[in-house]
């Protein structure tokens, strides 16, 4: 049986940092209020001349270098993003051109904060079926451009960034299981309701969120999908070496870890300095923990996320 294994990771954060103190001067909020509710004290924002493809390219090149392969070795590129540079072509195609890759399959996935989990699952299936041998999977977002900076309930949460992994076909176990779900009945709980028509934006193009309801839903479905993936692999919580969660809010991360009976020492947490980078948050957190040496080969990782849609999912990985 062919498996897909992660052979390289990469991450990129824009240089500009927006702290809670900076936000205090912009909107009616405080560092203490933000920290208590989210655990965030700073986030990175893309420069005016940066686009999503720029962020994705930086993360991709680092992942390719870590994997010790060339971009020309890729036969699949998937970019998970809610903030594409163009309506079309896809950001994956734009990135493909930047990397000098010709002919490989390339497309975007839009599942908001669960986007990377969805993209990783799809790439895994491409490799397991023999349709691809090496895949570049990226989560990249410039979410700050959809944020209303006068809305203190949403502007405190989001940041920009990109994370990437390279997958390769292997006889050794890598990605063990993926589980994806969605329920569009909750479409208005977390949304950007605008549409594009007649060459212009119709409606409100800013993020709208029912914070308390999102929190309750996220904790419930993440607990459910984690139980599902462990049962499917006949494992209990003690088998998990590292939880790499979507970095939305420290309270959601704490609640998920508690349900799993995992000490926070086994949870990768980047939300204090990254904020919520949507589809980029899981691969960014993964790259941080790989590069600082916490995550080691042979360890069992549980990646999970929930995002607008609602979409949610989990991936179990033997790293």
C-alpha positions as CSV (number, residue, x, y, z in Angstrom):
1,X,0.0,0.0,0.0
2,X,1.3,3.5,-0.8
3,X,1.1,6.2,1.9
4,X,1.7,9.9,1.7
5,X,4.4,11.2,4.0
6,X,5.3,14.7,5.0
7,X,8.9,15.3,3.9
8,X,9.2,19.0,4.3
9,X,7.4,22.0,6.0
10,X,7.6,25.7,5.6
11,X,6.0,28.8,7.0
12,X,6.0,32.5,6.3
13,X,4.7,35.5,8.3
14,X,4.8,39.1,7.0
15,X,7.2,41.5,8.7
16,X,4.6,43.9,10.0
17,X,3.4,43.1,13.5
18,X,0.2,44.6,14.9
19,X,0.1,44.4,18.7
20,X,-2.9,44.7,21.1
21,X,-1.4,48.0,22.2
22,X,-1.7,49.1,18.5
23,X,-5.3,48.1,18.5
24,X,-6.0,50.0,21.6
25,X,-5.3,53.2,19.5
26,X,-7.6,52.0,16.7
27,X,-10.7,50.6,18.4
28,X,-12.4,50.5,21.8
29,X,-10.5,47.5,23.3
30,X,-7.7,46.7,25.6
31,X,-4.7,44.3,25.7
32,X,-6.3,42.6,28.8
33,X,-9.7,42.2,27.2
34,X,-8.2,40.6,24.0
35,X,-5.9,38.3,26.0
36,X,-8.6,37.1,28.3
37,X,-11.0,36.3,25.4
38,X,-8.6,35.0,22.7
39,X,-5.1,34.5,24.1
40,X,-3.7,36.7,21.3
41,X,-1.3,39.6,21.9
42,X,0.0,40.2,18.4
43,X,-0.6,39.3,14.8
44,X,1.2,39.8,11.4
45,X,-0.2,41.8,8.6
46,X,0.8,41.7,4.9
47,X,2.3,44.8,3.4
48,X,0.3,46.8,0.9
49,X,2.4,45.4,-2.0
50,X,2.1,41.8,-0.9
51,X,-0.5,39.4,-2.2
52,X,-1.5,35.9,-1.1
53,X,0.7,34.3,-3.8
54,X,3.7,36.1,-2.3
55,X,3.1,34.6,1.1
56,X,2.4,31.2,-0.4
57,X,5.6,31.3,-2.4
58,X,7.8,32.1,0.6
59,X,6.3,29.2,2.6
60,X,6.5,26.9,-0.5
61,X,10.2,27.5,-1.1
62,X,11.1,26.8,2.5
63,X,9.1,23.5,2.4
64,X,10.7,22.5,-0.8
65,X,14.2,23.2,0.6
66,X,13.3,21.2,3.8
67,X,12.1,18.3,1.6
68,X,15.3,18.6,-0.5
69,X,13.4,18.5,-3.8
70,X,13.0,20.9,-6.7
71,X,9.7,22.5,-7.7
72,X,9.9,20.6,-11.0
73,X,9.6,17.4,-9.0
74,X,6.0,18.3,-8.1
75,X,3.0,16.9,-9.9
76,X,0.3,18.4,-7.6
77,X,-0.1,21.8,-6.1
78,X,-3.1,22.7,-3.8
79,X,-3.5,26.1,-2.2
80,X,-6.1,26.4,0.6
81,X,-7.2,30.1,0.7
82,X,-10.2,32.3,1.3
83,X,-8.4,35.3,0.0
84,X,-7.2,34.5,-3.5
85,X,-5.4,37.1,-5.5
86,X,-7.9,36.9,-8.4
87,X,-11.4,35.5,-9.0
88,X,-9.5,33.3,-11.5
89,X,-7.1,31.8,-12.3
90,X,-6.5,30.1,-9.0
91,X,-3.7,31.2,-6.6
92,X,-2.3,27.6,-7.1
93,X,-1.9,28.4,-10.8
94,X,-0.3,31.7,-10.0
95,X,2.1,30.0,-7.6
96,X,2.8,27.3,-10.1
97,X,4.0,30.0,-12.6
98,X,6.2,31.6,-9.9
99,X,7.8,28.2,-9.1
100,X,8.4,27.5,-12.8
101,X,6.3,24.3,-12.8
102,X,4.6,23.3,-16.0
103,X,1.9,20.7,-16.4
104,X,1.3,19.7,-12.8
105,X,-2.2,19.6,-11.5
106,X,-2.9,22.9,-9.6
107,X,-6.1,24.2,-7.9
108,X,-7.4,26.0,-4.9
109,X,-9.6,24.8,-2.0
110,X,-12.0,27.1,-0.2
111,X,-13.0,25.7,3.2
112,X,-11.9,28.8,5.2
113,X,-10.1,27.8,8.4
114,X,-10.5,24.1,7.6
115,X,-9.0,24.6,4.2
116,X,-5.6,23.1,4.9
117,X,-7.1,20.0,6.5
118,X,-9.3,19.6,3.4
119,X,-6.4,20.2,1.0
120,X,-4.1,17.8,2.9
121,X,-6.9,15.1,2.7
122,X,-7.3,15.6,-1.0
123,X,-3.5,15.4,-1.7
124,X,-3.3,12.3,0.4
125,X,-5.9,10.6,-1.8
126,X,-4.2,11.7,-5.0
127,X,-1.0,10.0,-3.7
128,X,-2.7,6.9,-2.3
129,X,-4.5,6.3,-5.6
130,X,-1.3,6.8,-7.6
131,X,-2.5,10.0,-9.3
132,X,0.4,11.9,-7.9
133,X,3.8,11.2,-6.4
134,X,4.8,14.5,-4.9
135,X,2.4,17.2,-3.7
136,X,2.8,20.7,-2.4
137,X,0.0,21.7,0.0
138,X,-0.3,25.2,1.2
139,X,-2.6,27.3,3.4
140,X,-2.2,31.0,2.7
141,X,-4.3,34.0,3.7
142,X,-4.4,37.8,3.8
143,X,-7.4,37.8,6.1
144,X,-6.7,41.3,7.3
145,X,-8.2,42.7,4.1
146,X,-11.6,41.3,4.9
147,X,-11.6,42.7,8.5
148,X,-13.5,45.7,9.5
149,X,-11.0,47.5,11.7
150,X,-13.7,49.4,13.6
151,X,-15.4,46.1,14.7
152,X,-13.6,45.1,17.9
153,X,-15.3,41.7,18.0
154,X,-13.5,40.6,14.8
155,X,-10.5,42.8,14.1
156,X,-8.7,41.5,17.2
157,X,-8.7,38.0,15.9
158,X,-7.1,37.7,12.5
159,X,-3.6,37.8,11.0
160,X,-1.9,37.0,7.7
161,X,0.5,34.2,6.8
162,X,1.2,31.0,4.9
163,X,2.2,27.5,5.8
164,X,3.2,24.6,3.5
165,X,4.0,20.9,3.5
166,X,5.5,18.7,0.8
167,X,4.0,15.2,0.6
168,X,5.7,12.2,-1.1
169,X,4.5,8.7,-1.9
170,X,6.1,6.1,0.5
171,X,5.8,2.5,1.6
172,X,6.2,3.8,5.2
173,X,3.0,5.0,7.0
174,X,2.6,8.8,7.0
175,X,-1.0,10.2,6.8
176,X,-3.0,7.5,8.6
177,X,-6.5,8.9,8.3
178,X,-8.5,12.0,7.3
179,X,-12.0,12.9,8.3
180,X,-13.9,15.9,6.7
181,X,-17.3,17.3,7.5
182,X,-19.5,20.3,6.6
183,X,-22.9,21.7,7.5
184,X,-24.2,24.7,5.5
185,X,-27.1,25.1,7.8
186,X,-24.8,27.4,9.9
187,X,-23.8,29.6,6.9
188,X,-24.7,32.8,8.6
189,X,-22.8,32.2,11.9
190,X,-19.4,33.0,10.4
191,X,-19.5,34.6,7.0
192,X,-18.5,37.3,4.5
193,X,-21.9,37.8,2.9
194,X,-20.9,39.8,-0.2
195,X,-21.0,38.6,-3.8
196,X,-19.3,39.8,-6.9
197,X,-21.5,40.8,-9.9
198,X,-21.3,43.3,-12.7
199,X,-17.7,44.0,-11.9
200,X,-18.3,45.1,-8.4
201,X,-18.7,43.9,-4.8
202,X,-22.3,43.6,-3.9
203,X,-23.1,43.6,-0.2
204,X,-20.9,43.7,2.9
205,X,-17.4,42.4,2.3
206,X,-16.3,42.3,5.9
207,X,-16.2,39.2,8.2
208,X,-19.3,38.7,10.3
209,X,-19.2,36.4,13.3
210,X,-21.5,35.3,16.1
211,X,-18.7,34.7,18.6
212,X,-20.4,32.8,21.4
213,X,-22.2,30.5,19.0
214,X,-19.1,29.8,16.9
215,X,-17.2,28.9,20.1
216,X,-19.8,26.4,21.2
217,X,-20.1,24.8,17.8
218,X,-16.3,24.6,17.3
219,X,-15.8,22.8,20.7
220,X,-18.6,20.4,20.0
221,X,-17.6,19.3,16.4
222,X,-13.9,19.2,17.1
223,X,-14.5,16.9,20.1
224,X,-16.7,14.7,17.8
225,X,-14.2,14.5,14.9
226,X,-11.3,13.8,17.2
227,X,-13.2,10.9,18.7
228,X,-14.1,9.7,15.2
229,X,-10.6,9.6,13.9
230,X,-9.2,7.9,17.0
231,X,-11.9,5.2,16.9
232,X,-11.3,4.7,13.2
233,X,-7.6,4.0,13.9
234,X,-8.3,2.0,17.1
235,X,-6.3,4.4,19.2
236,X,-6.9,6.2,22.5
237,X,-5.8,9.7,23.5
238,X,-2.6,8.5,25.0
239,X,-1.3,7.6,21.5
240,X,-1.2,11.3,20.5
241,X,2.3,12.8,20.8
242,X,1.2,16.3,19.6
243,X,-2.1,18.1,18.9
244,X,-1.7,20.7,16.2
245,X,-5.0,22.6,16.2
246,X,-6.4,25.5,14.2
247,X,-5.2,28.6,16.1
248,X,-8.5,30.4,16.4
249,X,-8.8,31.1,20.1
250,X,-6.9,29.8,23.1
251,X,-10.1,28.9,24.8
252,X,-11.2,26.6,22.0
253,X,-7.7,25.0,22.0
254,X,-7.8,24.6,25.8
255,X,-11.3,23.0,25.6
256,X,-10.2,20.6,22.9
257,X,-7.1,19.5,24.8
258,X,-9.2,19.0,27.9
259,X,-11.6,16.8,26.1
260,X,-8.7,14.7,24.8
261,X,-7.1,14.6,28.3
262,X,-4.0,16.1,26.8
263,X,-1.7,18.3,28.8
264,X,-1.1,21.7,27.1
265,X,2.6,20.6,27.0
266,X,1.6,18.3,24.1
267,X,-0.3,21.0,22.2
268,X,1.3,23.3,19.7
269,X,0.1,26.8,20.4
270,X,1.0,29.8,18.1
271,X,-2.1,31.9,18.5
272,X,-0.5,34.4,20.9
273,X,1.8,35.7,18.2
274,X,0.1,34.6,15.0
275,X,-3.6,35.3,15.7
276,X,-6.1,33.4,13.6
277,X,-4.5,33.0,10.1
278,X,-7.4,30.9,8.9
279,X,-6.2,28.2,6.4
280,X,-2.6,29.0,7.2
281,X,-2.8,28.4,10.9
282,X,-2.4,24.6,11.1
283,X,0.6,24.4,8.7
284,X,2.2,27.4,10.3
285,X,1.9,25.8,13.7
286,X,3.2,22.5,12.3
287,X,6.3,24.2,10.8
288,X,7.1,26.0,14.0
289,X,7.1,22.8,16.0
290,X,9.1,20.9,13.4
291,X,11.7,23.5,13.2
292,X,12.1,24.0,16.9
293,X,12.6,20.3,17.4
294,X,9.5,19.5,19.4
295,X,8.0,17.3,16.6
296,X,10.2,14.3,15.8
297,X,10.1,11.6,13.2
298,X,7.9,8.7,14.2
299,X,5.6,10.7,16.5
300,X,1.8,10.7,16.1
301,X,0.3,14.1,15.3
302,X,-3.4,15.1,15.3
303,X,-4.2,18.1,13.1
304,X,-7.7,19.6,13.4
305,X,-9.7,22.7,12.4
306,X,-13.1,24.2,12.1
307,X,-14.1,27.1,9.8
308,X,-16.9,29.0,8.2
309,X,-19.4,26.9,6.3
310,X,-19.3,25.3,8.8
311,X,-16.5,23.0,7.7
312,X,-14.4,20.9,10.0
313,X,-12.0,18.0,9.9
314,X,-9.0,16.2,11.3
315,X,-5.9,14.4,10.0
316,X,-3.9,11.8,11.9
317,X,-0.3,11.7,10.9
318,X,2.7,9.5,11.7
319,X,5.4,12.1,11.2
